[in-house]
């Protein structure tokens, strides 16, 4: 038994040994098949678009005051064509400037007295990044509408208190204290403030004043204003466009005259411009969707375009850059024309009532309407440094002088009136002297003698602007408080002042809170608003606070 079992075991081992080469071959075939399948699946990732390269930024230097700092080395003079990489710094001094051109066609130009550090420049076929840190000075920025980079690209400028993200098609000035946007696709430039949850957007034709210490409770949109038209024609901006065109890998045609895509018909070559504005006109060929003149979108009608631009008051030269854009938003052609400016003096405004300019008017009235006509080209009228809020160009100007308002008093009152054009040029002054006689009785300015009853119709008085409710925080020294009241209201009071322009029976009222009038001061301002009927009974009252 034991011997037979031994031999049977020997026989099984022999059979297994005979079959083992076949098993090994089978296992190798299966393993090779699995490796082949894995290789076919993994092969695209070896050449995938996730590859990211760090690339250099090329400098275009103007002047001898441009320096670079690489690593821990001392600053050294920059060279034209030199490349910078992440972590390296460039600075300008004197009258020198430097332009930085990136792989996608983005150009940043640093004005004199600026300092910039390359934070990150990476190029990938799926995602790319351009990020710089601006610690001093101002940047002119230009991003292509459709650049040479593939995939998505993020472009950021990091400021001391915020980070600015640039969309495609951007032309803007970005500085430590503010941003001016001439062109930008979509919503515009996204500005994310430190400590503020959501970014705000600064769109085409807008500007932003950057607060030195932004807080999370502030409405950052309150710092946004319309773009000053003069910014687009500033020498640094005009020069930056020319520099960017010169360092472009594919220079735009048409920089010496007319092109087949666009013509510049007016103003003609060699003309001297006069006045405060210039109207630019020309024609375009079929396929041109948009026209930009010095960064501003012109009105396109049929095969023509036109736009009116203000003339810079402090220069005798004007460079016009007219660009034609196709349906994809790409610049196809442009025309550049250099012109001379002869500035025309802005005339002083006239005073027609209660007496002509230069005269003295004597009265016993406690309230007077001073009015007159504005000169051609006037964009604003100032009376004793107060800007008239309801003045419209081309219409007469009006100003109320009233003892109740505090801008008229017994004795001699001098009113100086000046006009200001769109470029900020101020006209000569026109003056009027009003003498209020000694027998004038100043009306009481406090309602202390009026009834102090409980409100007859509580809840009928409200504030609707600048914010509904009972409080508002602002960053500006001028605003209008507006609201609604009951139809039986005869007089409206704010603190101890009766609203002079309110008419009995009106259901809306307004009050100007302004630093220049003394009705708005830094800090918390409390306004007790009261509506009274024809018997001086209180209809309703509320308290509204404004924090400035």
C-alpha positions as CSV (number, residue, x, y, z in Angstrom):
1,X,0.0,0.0,0.0
2,X,2.6,2.5,1.0
3,X,4.8,1.7,-2.0
4,X,1.9,1.9,-4.5
5,X,0.9,5.3,-3.1
6,X,4.5,6.5,-3.4
7,X,4.6,5.5,-7.1
8,X,1.2,7.2,-7.7
9,X,2.5,10.4,-6.3
10,X,5.6,10.2,-8.5
11,X,3.4,9.8,-11.5
12,X,1.4,12.9,-10.7
13,X,4.5,15.0,-10.3
14,X,5.7,13.8,-13.7
15,X,2.4,14.8,-15.4
16,X,2.5,18.3,-13.8
17,X,6.1,18.8,-14.9
18,X,5.2,17.8,-18.4
19,X,2.4,20.4,-18.5
20,X,4.3,23.3,-16.9
21,X,5.9,24.8,-20.1
22,X,2.4,25.1,-21.6
23,X,1.1,26.9,-18.6
24,X,4.1,29.3,-18.6
25,X,3.6,30.1,-22.3
26,X,-0.2,30.7,-21.7
27,X,0.6,33.1,-18.8
28,X,3.1,35.0,-20.8
29,X,0.7,35.5,-23.7
30,X,-2.0,36.8,-21.3
31,X,0.4,39.2,-19.6
32,X,1.6,40.5,-23.0
33,X,-2.0,41.1,-24.0
34,X,-2.7,43.0,-20.8
35,X,0.4,45.1,-21.3
36,X,-0.7,45.9,-24.9
37,X,-4.2,46.9,-23.8
38,X,-2.8,49.1,-21.0
39,X,-0.2,50.7,-23.4
40,X,-2.9,51.5,-26.0
41,X,-5.0,53.1,-23.2
42,X,-2.1,55.0,-21.6
43,X,-0.3,56.1,-24.8
44,X,-2.3,59.3,-25.5
45,X,-1.6,60.6,-22.0
46,X,2.2,60.3,-22.7
47,X,1.6,63.0,-25.4
48,X,-1.4,64.7,-23.8
49,X,-2.1,68.4,-23.7
50,X,-1.5,68.5,-20.0
51,X,2.2,69.3,-20.7
52,X,3.0,72.7,-19.2
53,X,6.2,74.7,-20.0
54,X,7.6,77.6,-18.1
55,X,8.5,80.3,-20.7
56,X,10.3,83.6,-20.7
57,X,9.0,87.1,-21.1
58,X,10.7,89.4,-23.5
59,X,11.7,93.0,-22.6
60,X,11.6,96.0,-25.0
61,X,13.6,98.7,-23.2
62,X,13.3,102.5,-23.8
63,X,15.9,104.6,-22.0
64,X,18.8,103.8,-19.7
65,X,16.8,103.7,-16.4
66,X,15.4,100.2,-16.7
67,X,16.9,97.6,-14.3
68,X,16.3,93.9,-13.6
69,X,17.0,91.8,-10.6
70,X,17.5,88.0,-11.1
71,X,17.5,85.8,-8.0
72,X,19.5,87.2,-5.1
73,X,21.8,89.2,-7.3
74,X,22.1,93.0,-7.3
75,X,20.0,95.0,-9.8
76,X,21.6,95.5,-13.2
77,X,20.8,97.4,-16.3
78,X,18.2,95.7,-18.5
79,X,19.0,94.8,-22.1
80,X,16.6,95.1,-25.0
81,X,15.4,91.6,-25.9
82,X,16.3,90.2,-22.5
83,X,14.0,87.5,-21.1
84,X,12.6,87.3,-17.6
85,X,11.3,84.3,-15.8
86,X,9.1,83.8,-12.7
87,X,10.6,85.4,-9.6
88,X,12.5,88.0,-11.5
89,X,11.9,91.7,-11.3
90,X,12.0,94.7,-13.6
91,X,11.9,98.4,-12.6
92,X,12.0,101.8,-14.4
93,X,13.3,105.2,-13.3
94,X,13.6,108.6,-14.8
95,X,11.8,108.8,-18.1
96,X,12.5,105.2,-19.1
97,X,9.8,102.7,-19.8
98,X,9.8,98.9,-20.6
99,X,7.3,96.7,-22.5
100,X,6.9,93.0,-21.7
101,X,5.7,90.7,-24.4
102,X,4.3,87.3,-23.6
103,X,3.9,84.1,-25.6
104,X,0.2,84.6,-26.3
105,X,0.5,88.2,-27.7
106,X,-0.2,89.9,-24.4
107,X,1.8,93.2,-23.9
108,X,2.3,95.0,-20.6
109,X,4.1,98.3,-20.7
110,X,5.5,99.7,-17.4
111,X,5.6,103.5,-17.0
112,X,8.5,105.3,-15.5
113,X,8.8,104.9,-11.7
114,X,7.3,101.4,-11.8
115,X,8.3,98.1,-10.4
116,X,7.0,94.7,-11.5
117,X,7.8,91.0,-10.6
118,X,7.0,88.0,-12.8
119,X,5.0,85.7,-10.6
120,X,4.1,82.9,-13.1
121,X,4.3,82.4,-16.8
122,X,3.3,78.9,-17.9
123,X,2.2,77.7,-21.4
124,X,0.2,74.6,-21.9
125,X,-2.0,73.3,-24.7
126,X,-5.0,73.0,-22.3
127,X,-4.2,75.7,-19.7
128,X,-1.8,78.7,-19.6
129,X,-1.1,81.3,-17.0
130,X,0.4,84.9,-17.0
131,X,0.7,86.5,-13.6
132,X,2.7,89.5,-12.5
133,X,3.0,91.5,-9.3
134,X,2.8,95.3,-9.7
135,X,4.3,97.0,-6.6
136,X,4.7,100.5,-8.0
137,X,3.7,102.6,-11.1
138,X,1.2,102.1,-13.8
139,X,0.8,99.4,-16.5
140,X,-0.7,99.8,-19.9
141,X,-2.1,96.3,-20.7
142,X,-3.2,94.8,-24.0
143,X,-4.5,91.2,-24.4
144,X,-5.3,89.7,-27.8
145,X,-8.9,89.0,-28.8
146,X,-7.7,85.6,-30.1
147,X,-4.1,84.9,-29.1
148,X,-1.6,82.4,-30.3
149,X,-2.0,80.2,-27.2
150,X,-4.4,77.2,-27.3
151,X,-6.8,76.2,-24.5
152,X,-7.8,78.5,-21.7
153,X,-5.5,81.2,-20.4
154,X,-5.5,83.2,-17.1
155,X,-4.0,86.6,-17.0
156,X,-3.6,88.3,-13.6
157,X,-2.1,91.5,-12.2
158,X,-1.6,91.4,-8.4
159,X,-1.8,94.7,-6.7
160,X,-1.2,95.5,-3.0
161,X,-4.9,95.3,-2.1
162,X,-6.4,93.4,-5.0
163,X,-6.0,91.0,-7.9
164,X,-7.1,92.0,-11.4
165,X,-8.0,89.3,-14.0
166,X,-7.8,90.4,-17.6
167,X,-10.2,89.0,-20.2
168,X,-9.4,88.7,-23.9
169,X,-9.5,91.9,-25.9
170,X,-8.4,94.1,-23.0
171,X,-6.8,97.5,-23.4
172,X,-6.5,99.3,-20.0
173,X,-4.4,101.2,-17.6
174,X,-3.8,99.3,-14.3
175,X,-2.2,101.2,-11.4
176,X,-1.9,100.9,-7.7
177,X,-4.6,103.6,-7.2
178,X,-6.9,102.9,-10.0
179,X,-8.0,101.2,-13.3
180,X,-9.2,102.7,-16.6
181,X,-10.7,100.3,-19.1
182,X,-10.7,101.3,-22.8
183,X,-11.7,97.9,-24.2
184,X,-12.6,94.5,-22.7
185,X,-14.6,91.5,-23.7
186,X,-17.5,90.2,-21.7
187,X,-18.2,91.8,-18.3
188,X,-14.7,93.3,-18.2
189,X,-11.8,93.2,-15.8
190,X,-12.6,91.2,-12.6
191,X,-11.1,92.9,-9.5
192,X,-11.0,90.7,-6.3
193,X,-10.2,92.7,-3.2
194,X,-8.5,91.2,-0.2
195,X,-11.0,90.4,2.5
196,X,-14.0,90.9,0.2
197,X,-16.0,87.8,-0.7
198,X,-17.0,88.5,-4.4
199,X,-15.0,90.3,-7.1
200,X,-16.4,93.3,-9.0
201,X,-16.2,94.0,-12.7
202,X,-14.9,97.1,-14.4
203,X,-16.2,97.1,-18.0
204,X,-15.4,98.9,-21.2
205,X,-15.7,102.6,-20.8
206,X,-15.4,102.5,-17.0
207,X,-12.8,103.4,-14.3
208,X,-12.2,102.3,-10.8
209,X,-10.6,104.1,-7.9
210,X,-8.9,101.5,-5.7
211,X,-9.3,102.2,-2.0
212,X,-6.2,101.9,0.1
213,X,-7.9,99.9,2.8
214,X,-10.9,98.1,1.4
215,X,-13.4,96.5,3.9
216,X,-15.8,93.6,3.5
217,X,-18.8,95.8,4.4
218,X,-18.2,98.3,1.6
219,X,-20.0,98.4,-1.7
220,X,-17.0,98.3,-4.0
221,X,-19.1,99.3,-7.0
222,X,-19.3,102.7,-5.3
223,X,-15.7,103.3,-6.4
224,X,-16.6,102.7,-10.1
225,X,-17.1,105.8,-12.3
226,X,-17.4,106.5,-16.1
227,X,-14.1,106.6,-17.9
228,X,-12.5,110.1,-18.4
229,X,-12.4,110.5,-22.2
230,X,-9.1,112.2,-21.9
231,X,-7.4,109.1,-20.6
232,X,-7.5,107.3,-23.9
233,X,-5.5,110.1,-25.6
234,X,-2.9,110.4,-22.8
235,X,0.7,110.4,-24.2
236,X,1.6,107.2,-22.4
237,X,-1.4,105.4,-23.8
238,X,-0.8,106.6,-27.4
239,X,2.9,105.7,-27.2
240,X,2.1,102.3,-25.7
241,X,-0.1,101.5,-28.7
242,X,2.7,102.4,-31.0
243,X,5.2,100.3,-29.1
244,X,2.9,97.3,-28.9
245,X,2.3,97.5,-32.7
246,X,6.1,97.6,-33.2
247,X,6.9,94.5,-31.1
248,X,3.9,92.5,-32.4
249,X,4.9,89.3,-34.2
250,X,2.5,90.2,-37.0
251,X,2.4,94.0,-37.4
252,X,-1.0,95.4,-38.4
253,X,-1.2,96.8,-41.9
254,X,-2.4,100.3,-42.7
255,X,-0.1,102.3,-40.4
256,X,1.0,104.6,-43.2
257,X,-2.3,105.4,-44.9
258,X,-5.6,104.1,-46.3
259,X,-6.3,100.4,-46.5
260,X,-8.9,98.3,-48.4
261,X,-10.7,97.5,-45.1
262,X,-11.1,100.9,-43.6
263,X,-10.6,104.6,-44.6
264,X,-10.2,107.7,-42.4
265,X,-11.9,110.5,-44.3
266,X,-12.3,113.1,-41.5
267,X,-10.3,114.8,-40.1
268,X,-8.1,114.9,-43.2
269,X,-4.3,114.6,-43.2
270,X,-2.5,117.8,-42.3
271,X,-5.5,119.7,-40.8
272,X,-5.2,121.7,-37.6
273,X,-7.9,120.9,-35.1
274,X,-9.7,123.7,-33.2
275,X,-12.3,123.6,-30.4
276,X,-12.8,121.0,-27.7
277,X,-13.9,118.0,-29.7
278,X,-13.0,116.2,-32.9
279,X,-15.4,114.0,-35.0
280,X,-13.8,111.1,-36.7
281,X,-15.5,109.6,-39.8
282,X,-14.7,107.1,-42.5
283,X,-15.9,104.0,-44.5
284,X,-15.5,100.3,-44.0
285,X,-15.7,97.3,-46.4
286,X,-18.1,94.4,-46.1
287,X,-17.3,92.0,-43.3
288,X,-16.1,94.7,-40.8
289,X,-18.3,94.5,-37.7
290,X,-16.7,97.0,-35.3
291,X,-14.5,100.1,-35.5
292,X,-12.4,101.4,-32.6
293,X,-10.9,104.8,-32.5
294,X,-8.2,105.3,-29.9
295,X,-9.7,102.4,-28.0
296,X,-13.3,103.7,-28.2
297,X,-16.1,101.9,-30.1
298,X,-17.4,104.0,-33.0
299,X,-20.9,104.0,-34.3
300,X,-21.2,101.9,-37.4
301,X,-24.0,102.6,-39.9
302,X,-24.0,100.8,-43.2
303,X,-20.5,101.1,-44.7
304,X,-19.6,104.1,-42.5
305,X,-18.5,104.9,-39.0
306,X,-18.3,108.0,-36.8
307,X,-17.3,109.0,-33.3
308,X,-16.7,112.3,-31.4
309,X,-13.7,112.5,-29.1
310,X,-12.6,115.3,-26.7
311,X,-9.3,117.0,-27.4
312,X,-6.6,116.9,-24.7
313,X,-6.2,120.4,-23.2
314,X,-2.5,120.0,-22.3
315,X,-1.1,118.9,-25.7
316,X,-0.8,120.3,-29.2
317,X,-0.7,116.9,-30.9
318,X,-3.3,114.2,-31.5
319,X,-2.6,110.7,-32.7
320,X,-5.7,108.9,-34.1
321,X,-5.6,105.1,-34.3
322,X,-8.6,103.7,-36.2
323,X,-8.9,99.9,-36.1
324,X,-11.3,97.6,-38.1
325,X,-12.5,94.4,-36.4
326,X,-14.2,91.4,-38.1
327,X,-17.0,89.2,-36.9
328,X,-14.6,87.2,-34.7
329,X,-13.4,90.4,-33.0
330,X,-10.0,90.3,-34.6
331,X,-8.3,93.5,-35.8
332,X,-7.8,93.2,-39.6
333,X,-6.6,96.7,-40.6
334,X,-5.8,100.0,-39.0
335,X,-5.1,103.6,-40.0
336,X,-2.9,105.9,-37.9
337,X,-3.0,109.7,-38.4
338,X,-1.1,112.4,-36.5
339,X,-2.7,115.9,-36.2
340,X,-2.1,119.2,-34.7
341,X,-4.4,120.9,-32.1
342,X,-5.0,124.7,-31.7
343,X,-6.9,125.2,-28.5
344,X,-9.8,127.7,-28.4
345,X,-10.4,129.5,-25.2
346,X,-13.7,128.6,-23.4
347,X,-15.8,131.8,-23.0
348,X,-17.2,132.7,-19.6
349,X,-20.8,131.9,-18.8
350,X,-23.3,134.7,-18.9
351,X,-25.5,135.9,-16.0
352,X,-29.0,137.1,-17.0
353,X,-30.9,137.2,-13.8
354,X,-31.4,138.9,-11.4
355,X,-28.9,141.2,-13.0
356,X,-26.1,141.0,-15.7
357,X,-22.6,139.8,-14.8
358,X,-20.4,142.4,-13.2
359,X,-23.2,144.4,-11.6
360,X,-24.5,144.7,-8.0
361,X,-28.1,143.8,-7.2
362,X,-29.8,145.0,-4.1
363,X,-32.9,143.2,-2.7
364,X,-34.9,142.5,0.5
365,X,-35.8,139.0,-0.6
366,X,-34.6,135.9,1.3
367,X,-34.4,133.7,-1.8
368,X,-33.3,134.5,-5.4
369,X,-32.9,132.5,-8.6
370,X,-29.6,133.3,-10.3
371,X,-29.5,132.0,-13.9
372,X,-27.7,132.5,-17.2
373,X,-26.5,130.8,-20.3
374,X,-23.5,128.5,-20.7
375,X,-20.9,128.9,-23.4
376,X,-20.5,126.4,-26.3
377,X,-18.5,123.4,-25.2
378,X,-19.3,123.7,-21.5
379,X,-19.8,120.4,-19.8
380,X,-20.3,121.7,-16.2
381,X,-21.1,125.0,-14.4
382,X,-19.6,125.9,-11.0
383,X,-21.0,128.6,-8.7
384,X,-18.6,129.5,-5.8
385,X,-16.9,126.1,-6.3
386,X,-20.3,124.3,-6.2
387,X,-21.0,122.1,-9.2
388,X,-24.6,122.5,-10.5
389,X,-26.1,119.0,-10.4
390,X,-28.9,119.6,-12.8
391,X,-27.1,121.5,-15.5
392,X,-27.4,120.0,-19.0
393,X,-25.0,121.2,-21.8
394,X,-26.8,123.5,-24.2
395,X,-29.4,124.6,-21.7
396,X,-29.5,127.6,-19.3
397,X,-28.0,127.1,-15.9
398,X,-29.9,127.9,-12.6
399,X,-28.8,128.4,-9.0
400,X,-30.9,129.1,-6.0
401,X,-29.5,131.5,-3.4
402,X,-31.4,131.3,-0.2
403,X,-31.0,132.4,3.4
404,X,-32.6,129.1,4.4
405,X,-30.0,127.2,2.4
406,X,-27.1,129.2,4.0
407,X,-25.7,130.4,0.7
408,X,-27.3,133.9,1.0
409,X,-27.0,136.2,4.0
410,X,-27.7,139.8,5.0
411,X,-25.2,142.2,3.5
412,X,-23.0,141.6,0.4
413,X,-22.9,138.3,-1.4
414,X,-20.5,137.6,-4.3
415,X,-21.3,134.7,-6.7
416,X,-18.5,133.6,-9.0
417,X,-19.6,131.5,-12.0
418,X,-17.2,129.5,-14.2
419,X,-17.7,126.9,-17.0
420,X,-15.6,123.8,-17.5
421,X,-15.4,121.8,-20.7
422,X,-15.1,118.0,-21.1
423,X,-11.4,118.1,-20.8
424,X,-11.4,120.0,-17.5
425,X,-10.5,123.4,-19.1
426,X,-11.9,126.2,-17.0
427,X,-13.3,129.4,-18.5
428,X,-12.8,132.9,-17.1
429,X,-15.2,133.8,-14.3
430,X,-18.4,135.8,-14.4
431,X,-19.4,137.5,-11.1
432,X,-22.5,139.0,-9.6
433,X,-22.8,140.8,-6.3
434,X,-26.1,140.6,-4.4
435,X,-26.7,142.9,-1.4
436,X,-29.4,141.8,1.0
437,X,-30.9,144.9,2.7
438,X,-30.6,145.4,6.5
439,X,-34.3,145.2,7.0
440,X,-34.6,141.7,5.8
441,X,-36.2,139.4,8.4
442,X,-34.7,136.0,8.3
443,X,-37.3,133.3,8.6
444,X,-37.0,130.8,11.5
445,X,-34.9,127.8,10.6
446,X,-36.2,125.5,13.3
447,X,-39.6,123.9,13.7
448,X,-39.5,124.3,17.5
449,X,-42.7,126.3,17.5
450,X,-44.6,123.8,15.4
451,X,-46.8,121.1,16.8
452,X,-45.1,118.0,18.1
453,X,-48.0,115.6,17.9
454,X,-47.9,111.8,17.4
455,X,-47.8,110.9,13.6
456,X,-51.2,111.0,12.0
457,X,-50.4,108.5,9.3
458,X,-47.4,106.4,10.5
459,X,-45.7,104.4,7.8
460,X,-46.5,106.7,5.0
461,X,-43.1,108.4,4.9
462,X,-40.1,106.4,3.5
463,X,-36.6,106.7,2.0
464,X,-36.2,105.0,-1.4
465,X,-32.7,106.1,-2.4
466,X,-29.7,105.8,-2.1
467,X,-31.0,102.7,-0.2
468,X,-34.4,101.9,1.2
469,X,-34.6,101.5,5.0
470,X,-33.0,103.5,7.7
471,X,-29.2,103.6,7.0
472,X,-26.7,103.7,4.2
473,X,-22.8,103.7,3.9
474,X,-21.1,105.7,1.2
475,X,-17.7,106.6,-0.1
476,X,-18.6,109.7,-1.9
477,X,-19.2,113.2,-0.5
478,X,-22.2,113.9,-2.7
479,X,-25.5,112.1,-2.9
480,X,-29.3,112.7,-3.1
481,X,-31.7,111.3,-0.5
482,X,-35.1,110.5,-2.1
483,X,-38.3,109.2,-0.7
484,X,-42.1,109.1,-0.8
485,X,-44.7,110.7,1.4
486,X,-48.5,111.0,1.8
487,X,-50.5,113.2,-0.7
488,X,-51.7,115.3,2.2
489,X,-48.1,116.5,2.9
490,X,-47.8,120.3,2.8
491,X,-44.1,120.7,4.0
492,X,-41.1,118.5,4.3
493,X,-38.4,118.9,6.9
494,X,-35.0,117.4,7.3
495,X,-33.7,118.0,10.8
496,X,-34.5,121.8,11.3
497,X,-34.5,122.6,7.6
498,X,-37.6,123.0,5.4
499,X,-37.2,121.6,1.9
500,X,-37.5,124.7,-0.3
501,X,-38.2,122.9,-3.6
502,X,-40.9,120.6,-2.2
503,X,-44.4,121.5,-3.4
504,X,-47.5,120.7,-1.3
505,X,-49.3,117.6,-2.4
506,X,-46.4,115.9,-4.1
507,X,-45.8,112.3,-3.0
508,X,-42.1,112.3,-3.7
509,X,-39.3,114.4,-2.1
510,X,-35.5,114.7,-2.2
511,X,-32.7,116.2,-0.2
512,X,-29.1,116.8,-1.1
513,X,-26.5,115.5,1.3
514,X,-23.2,117.1,0.3
515,X,-20.0,118.0,1.9
516,X,-19.8,121.3,0.0
517,X,-23.2,122.4,1.4
518,X,-22.4,121.3,5.0
519,X,-25.1,118.7,4.9
520,X,-22.8,115.7,4.9
521,X,-19.7,115.2,7.1
522,X,-17.2,112.5,7.7
523,X,-18.5,109.9,10.0
524,X,-22.2,109.2,10.9
525,X,-24.8,111.7,9.8
526,X,-28.3,111.5,11.3
527,X,-31.3,113.0,9.4
528,X,-34.7,113.3,11.1
529,X,-37.2,113.5,8.3
530,X,-40.7,114.9,9.0
531,X,-43.8,115.3,6.8
532,X,-46.3,118.0,8.0
533,X,-49.8,118.8,6.7
534,X,-51.3,122.3,6.0
535,X,-51.9,122.8,9.7
536,X,-48.3,121.9,10.5
537,X,-49.4,118.7,12.1
538,X,-46.9,115.8,11.9
539,X,-48.1,113.2,9.3
540,X,-45.1,110.9,9.8
541,X,-41.5,111.0,10.8
542,X,-38.4,108.8,10.5
543,X,-34.7,108.8,11.2
544,X,-32.2,108.0,8.5
545,X,-28.4,107.7,9.0
546,X,-25.6,108.0,6.4
547,X,-22.1,106.9,7.2
548,X,-19.3,108.4,5.2
